[in-house]
Amino acid sequence: MDNPITVLLVDDHEVVRQGVRFFLETQPDLSVIAEADSGLTAIKLTEEKIPDVVLMDLIMPEMGGVEATRRIKDLSPRTQIVILTSYHDDEHIFPALQAGAISYVLKDVRMEELADVIRRAVRGEATLHPRVASRVIQELHGSRTQELNPFTELTNRELEVLKLIAKGLSNSEIADQLIISEFTVKGHVSNVLSKLHLADRTKAAVYAWQKGVVRRDLHN
């Protein structure tokens, strides 16, 4: 892997964050890029950092993990959410999974297993604690999908990136113009393509011109 898997730790208990961070930083393919002690902080850091994986607690002050998961997935579809909690009852399991979490594990998980859960999440592979998996199977037909209006889901920064793609700029040129890293640009591009349901940046450029996004920008 050229770049390590980037991880945002979200838990209101500092001792938990420190313990998880200490282990994850021993793994050469994993990089903890930030920590948050609330859902609101997690959303802000996700928009800034575009992490590959958010390791999310559920019960926190200001905003809990379920709402934070929903808002993070709307903001950055490429970011995978792994729930790490002590709770395994229906009132926590199903809202978290319906909000967009790919995995749900309990805090008694071994650290080596947690690292593997993170790696699988990046590959789009779900991991559920056995107790959670049995409940999901029982309620399988109760799952629901969300319908989104993709264009209105773009953040201001993603809209900026889309405009620059349409103008023919490369990722490095976009990074220079927006004064962000090329790695972050790649994350924004991935989110733009996902939210617009487009296969590549060429189709994104065509979409932007068809919708008048670039023309409006040029007249500003």
CORURRA-V507275 format. One record per helix or strand. SS is the DSSP state (@ for helix, = for strand). FROM is the first residue (numbers start at 1). TO is the last residue. If there is no record, write none. Layout:
# CORURRA-V507275
ss=SS from=FROM to=TO
ss=SS from=FROM to=TO
This chain:
# CORURRA-V507275
ss== from=5 to=10
ss=@ from=14 to=24
ss== from=30 to=36
ss=@ from=39 to=49
ss== from=53 to=56
ss=@ from=65 to=75
ss== from=80 to=85
ss=@ from=90 to=99
ss== from=103 to=106
ss=@ from=111 to=122
ss== from=128 to=128
ss=@ from=130 to=138
ss=@ from=140 to=142
ss=@ from=151 to=153
ss=@ from=156 to=166
ss=@ from=171 to=178
ss=@ from=182 to=196
ss=@ from=201 to=210
ss=@ from=213 to=218
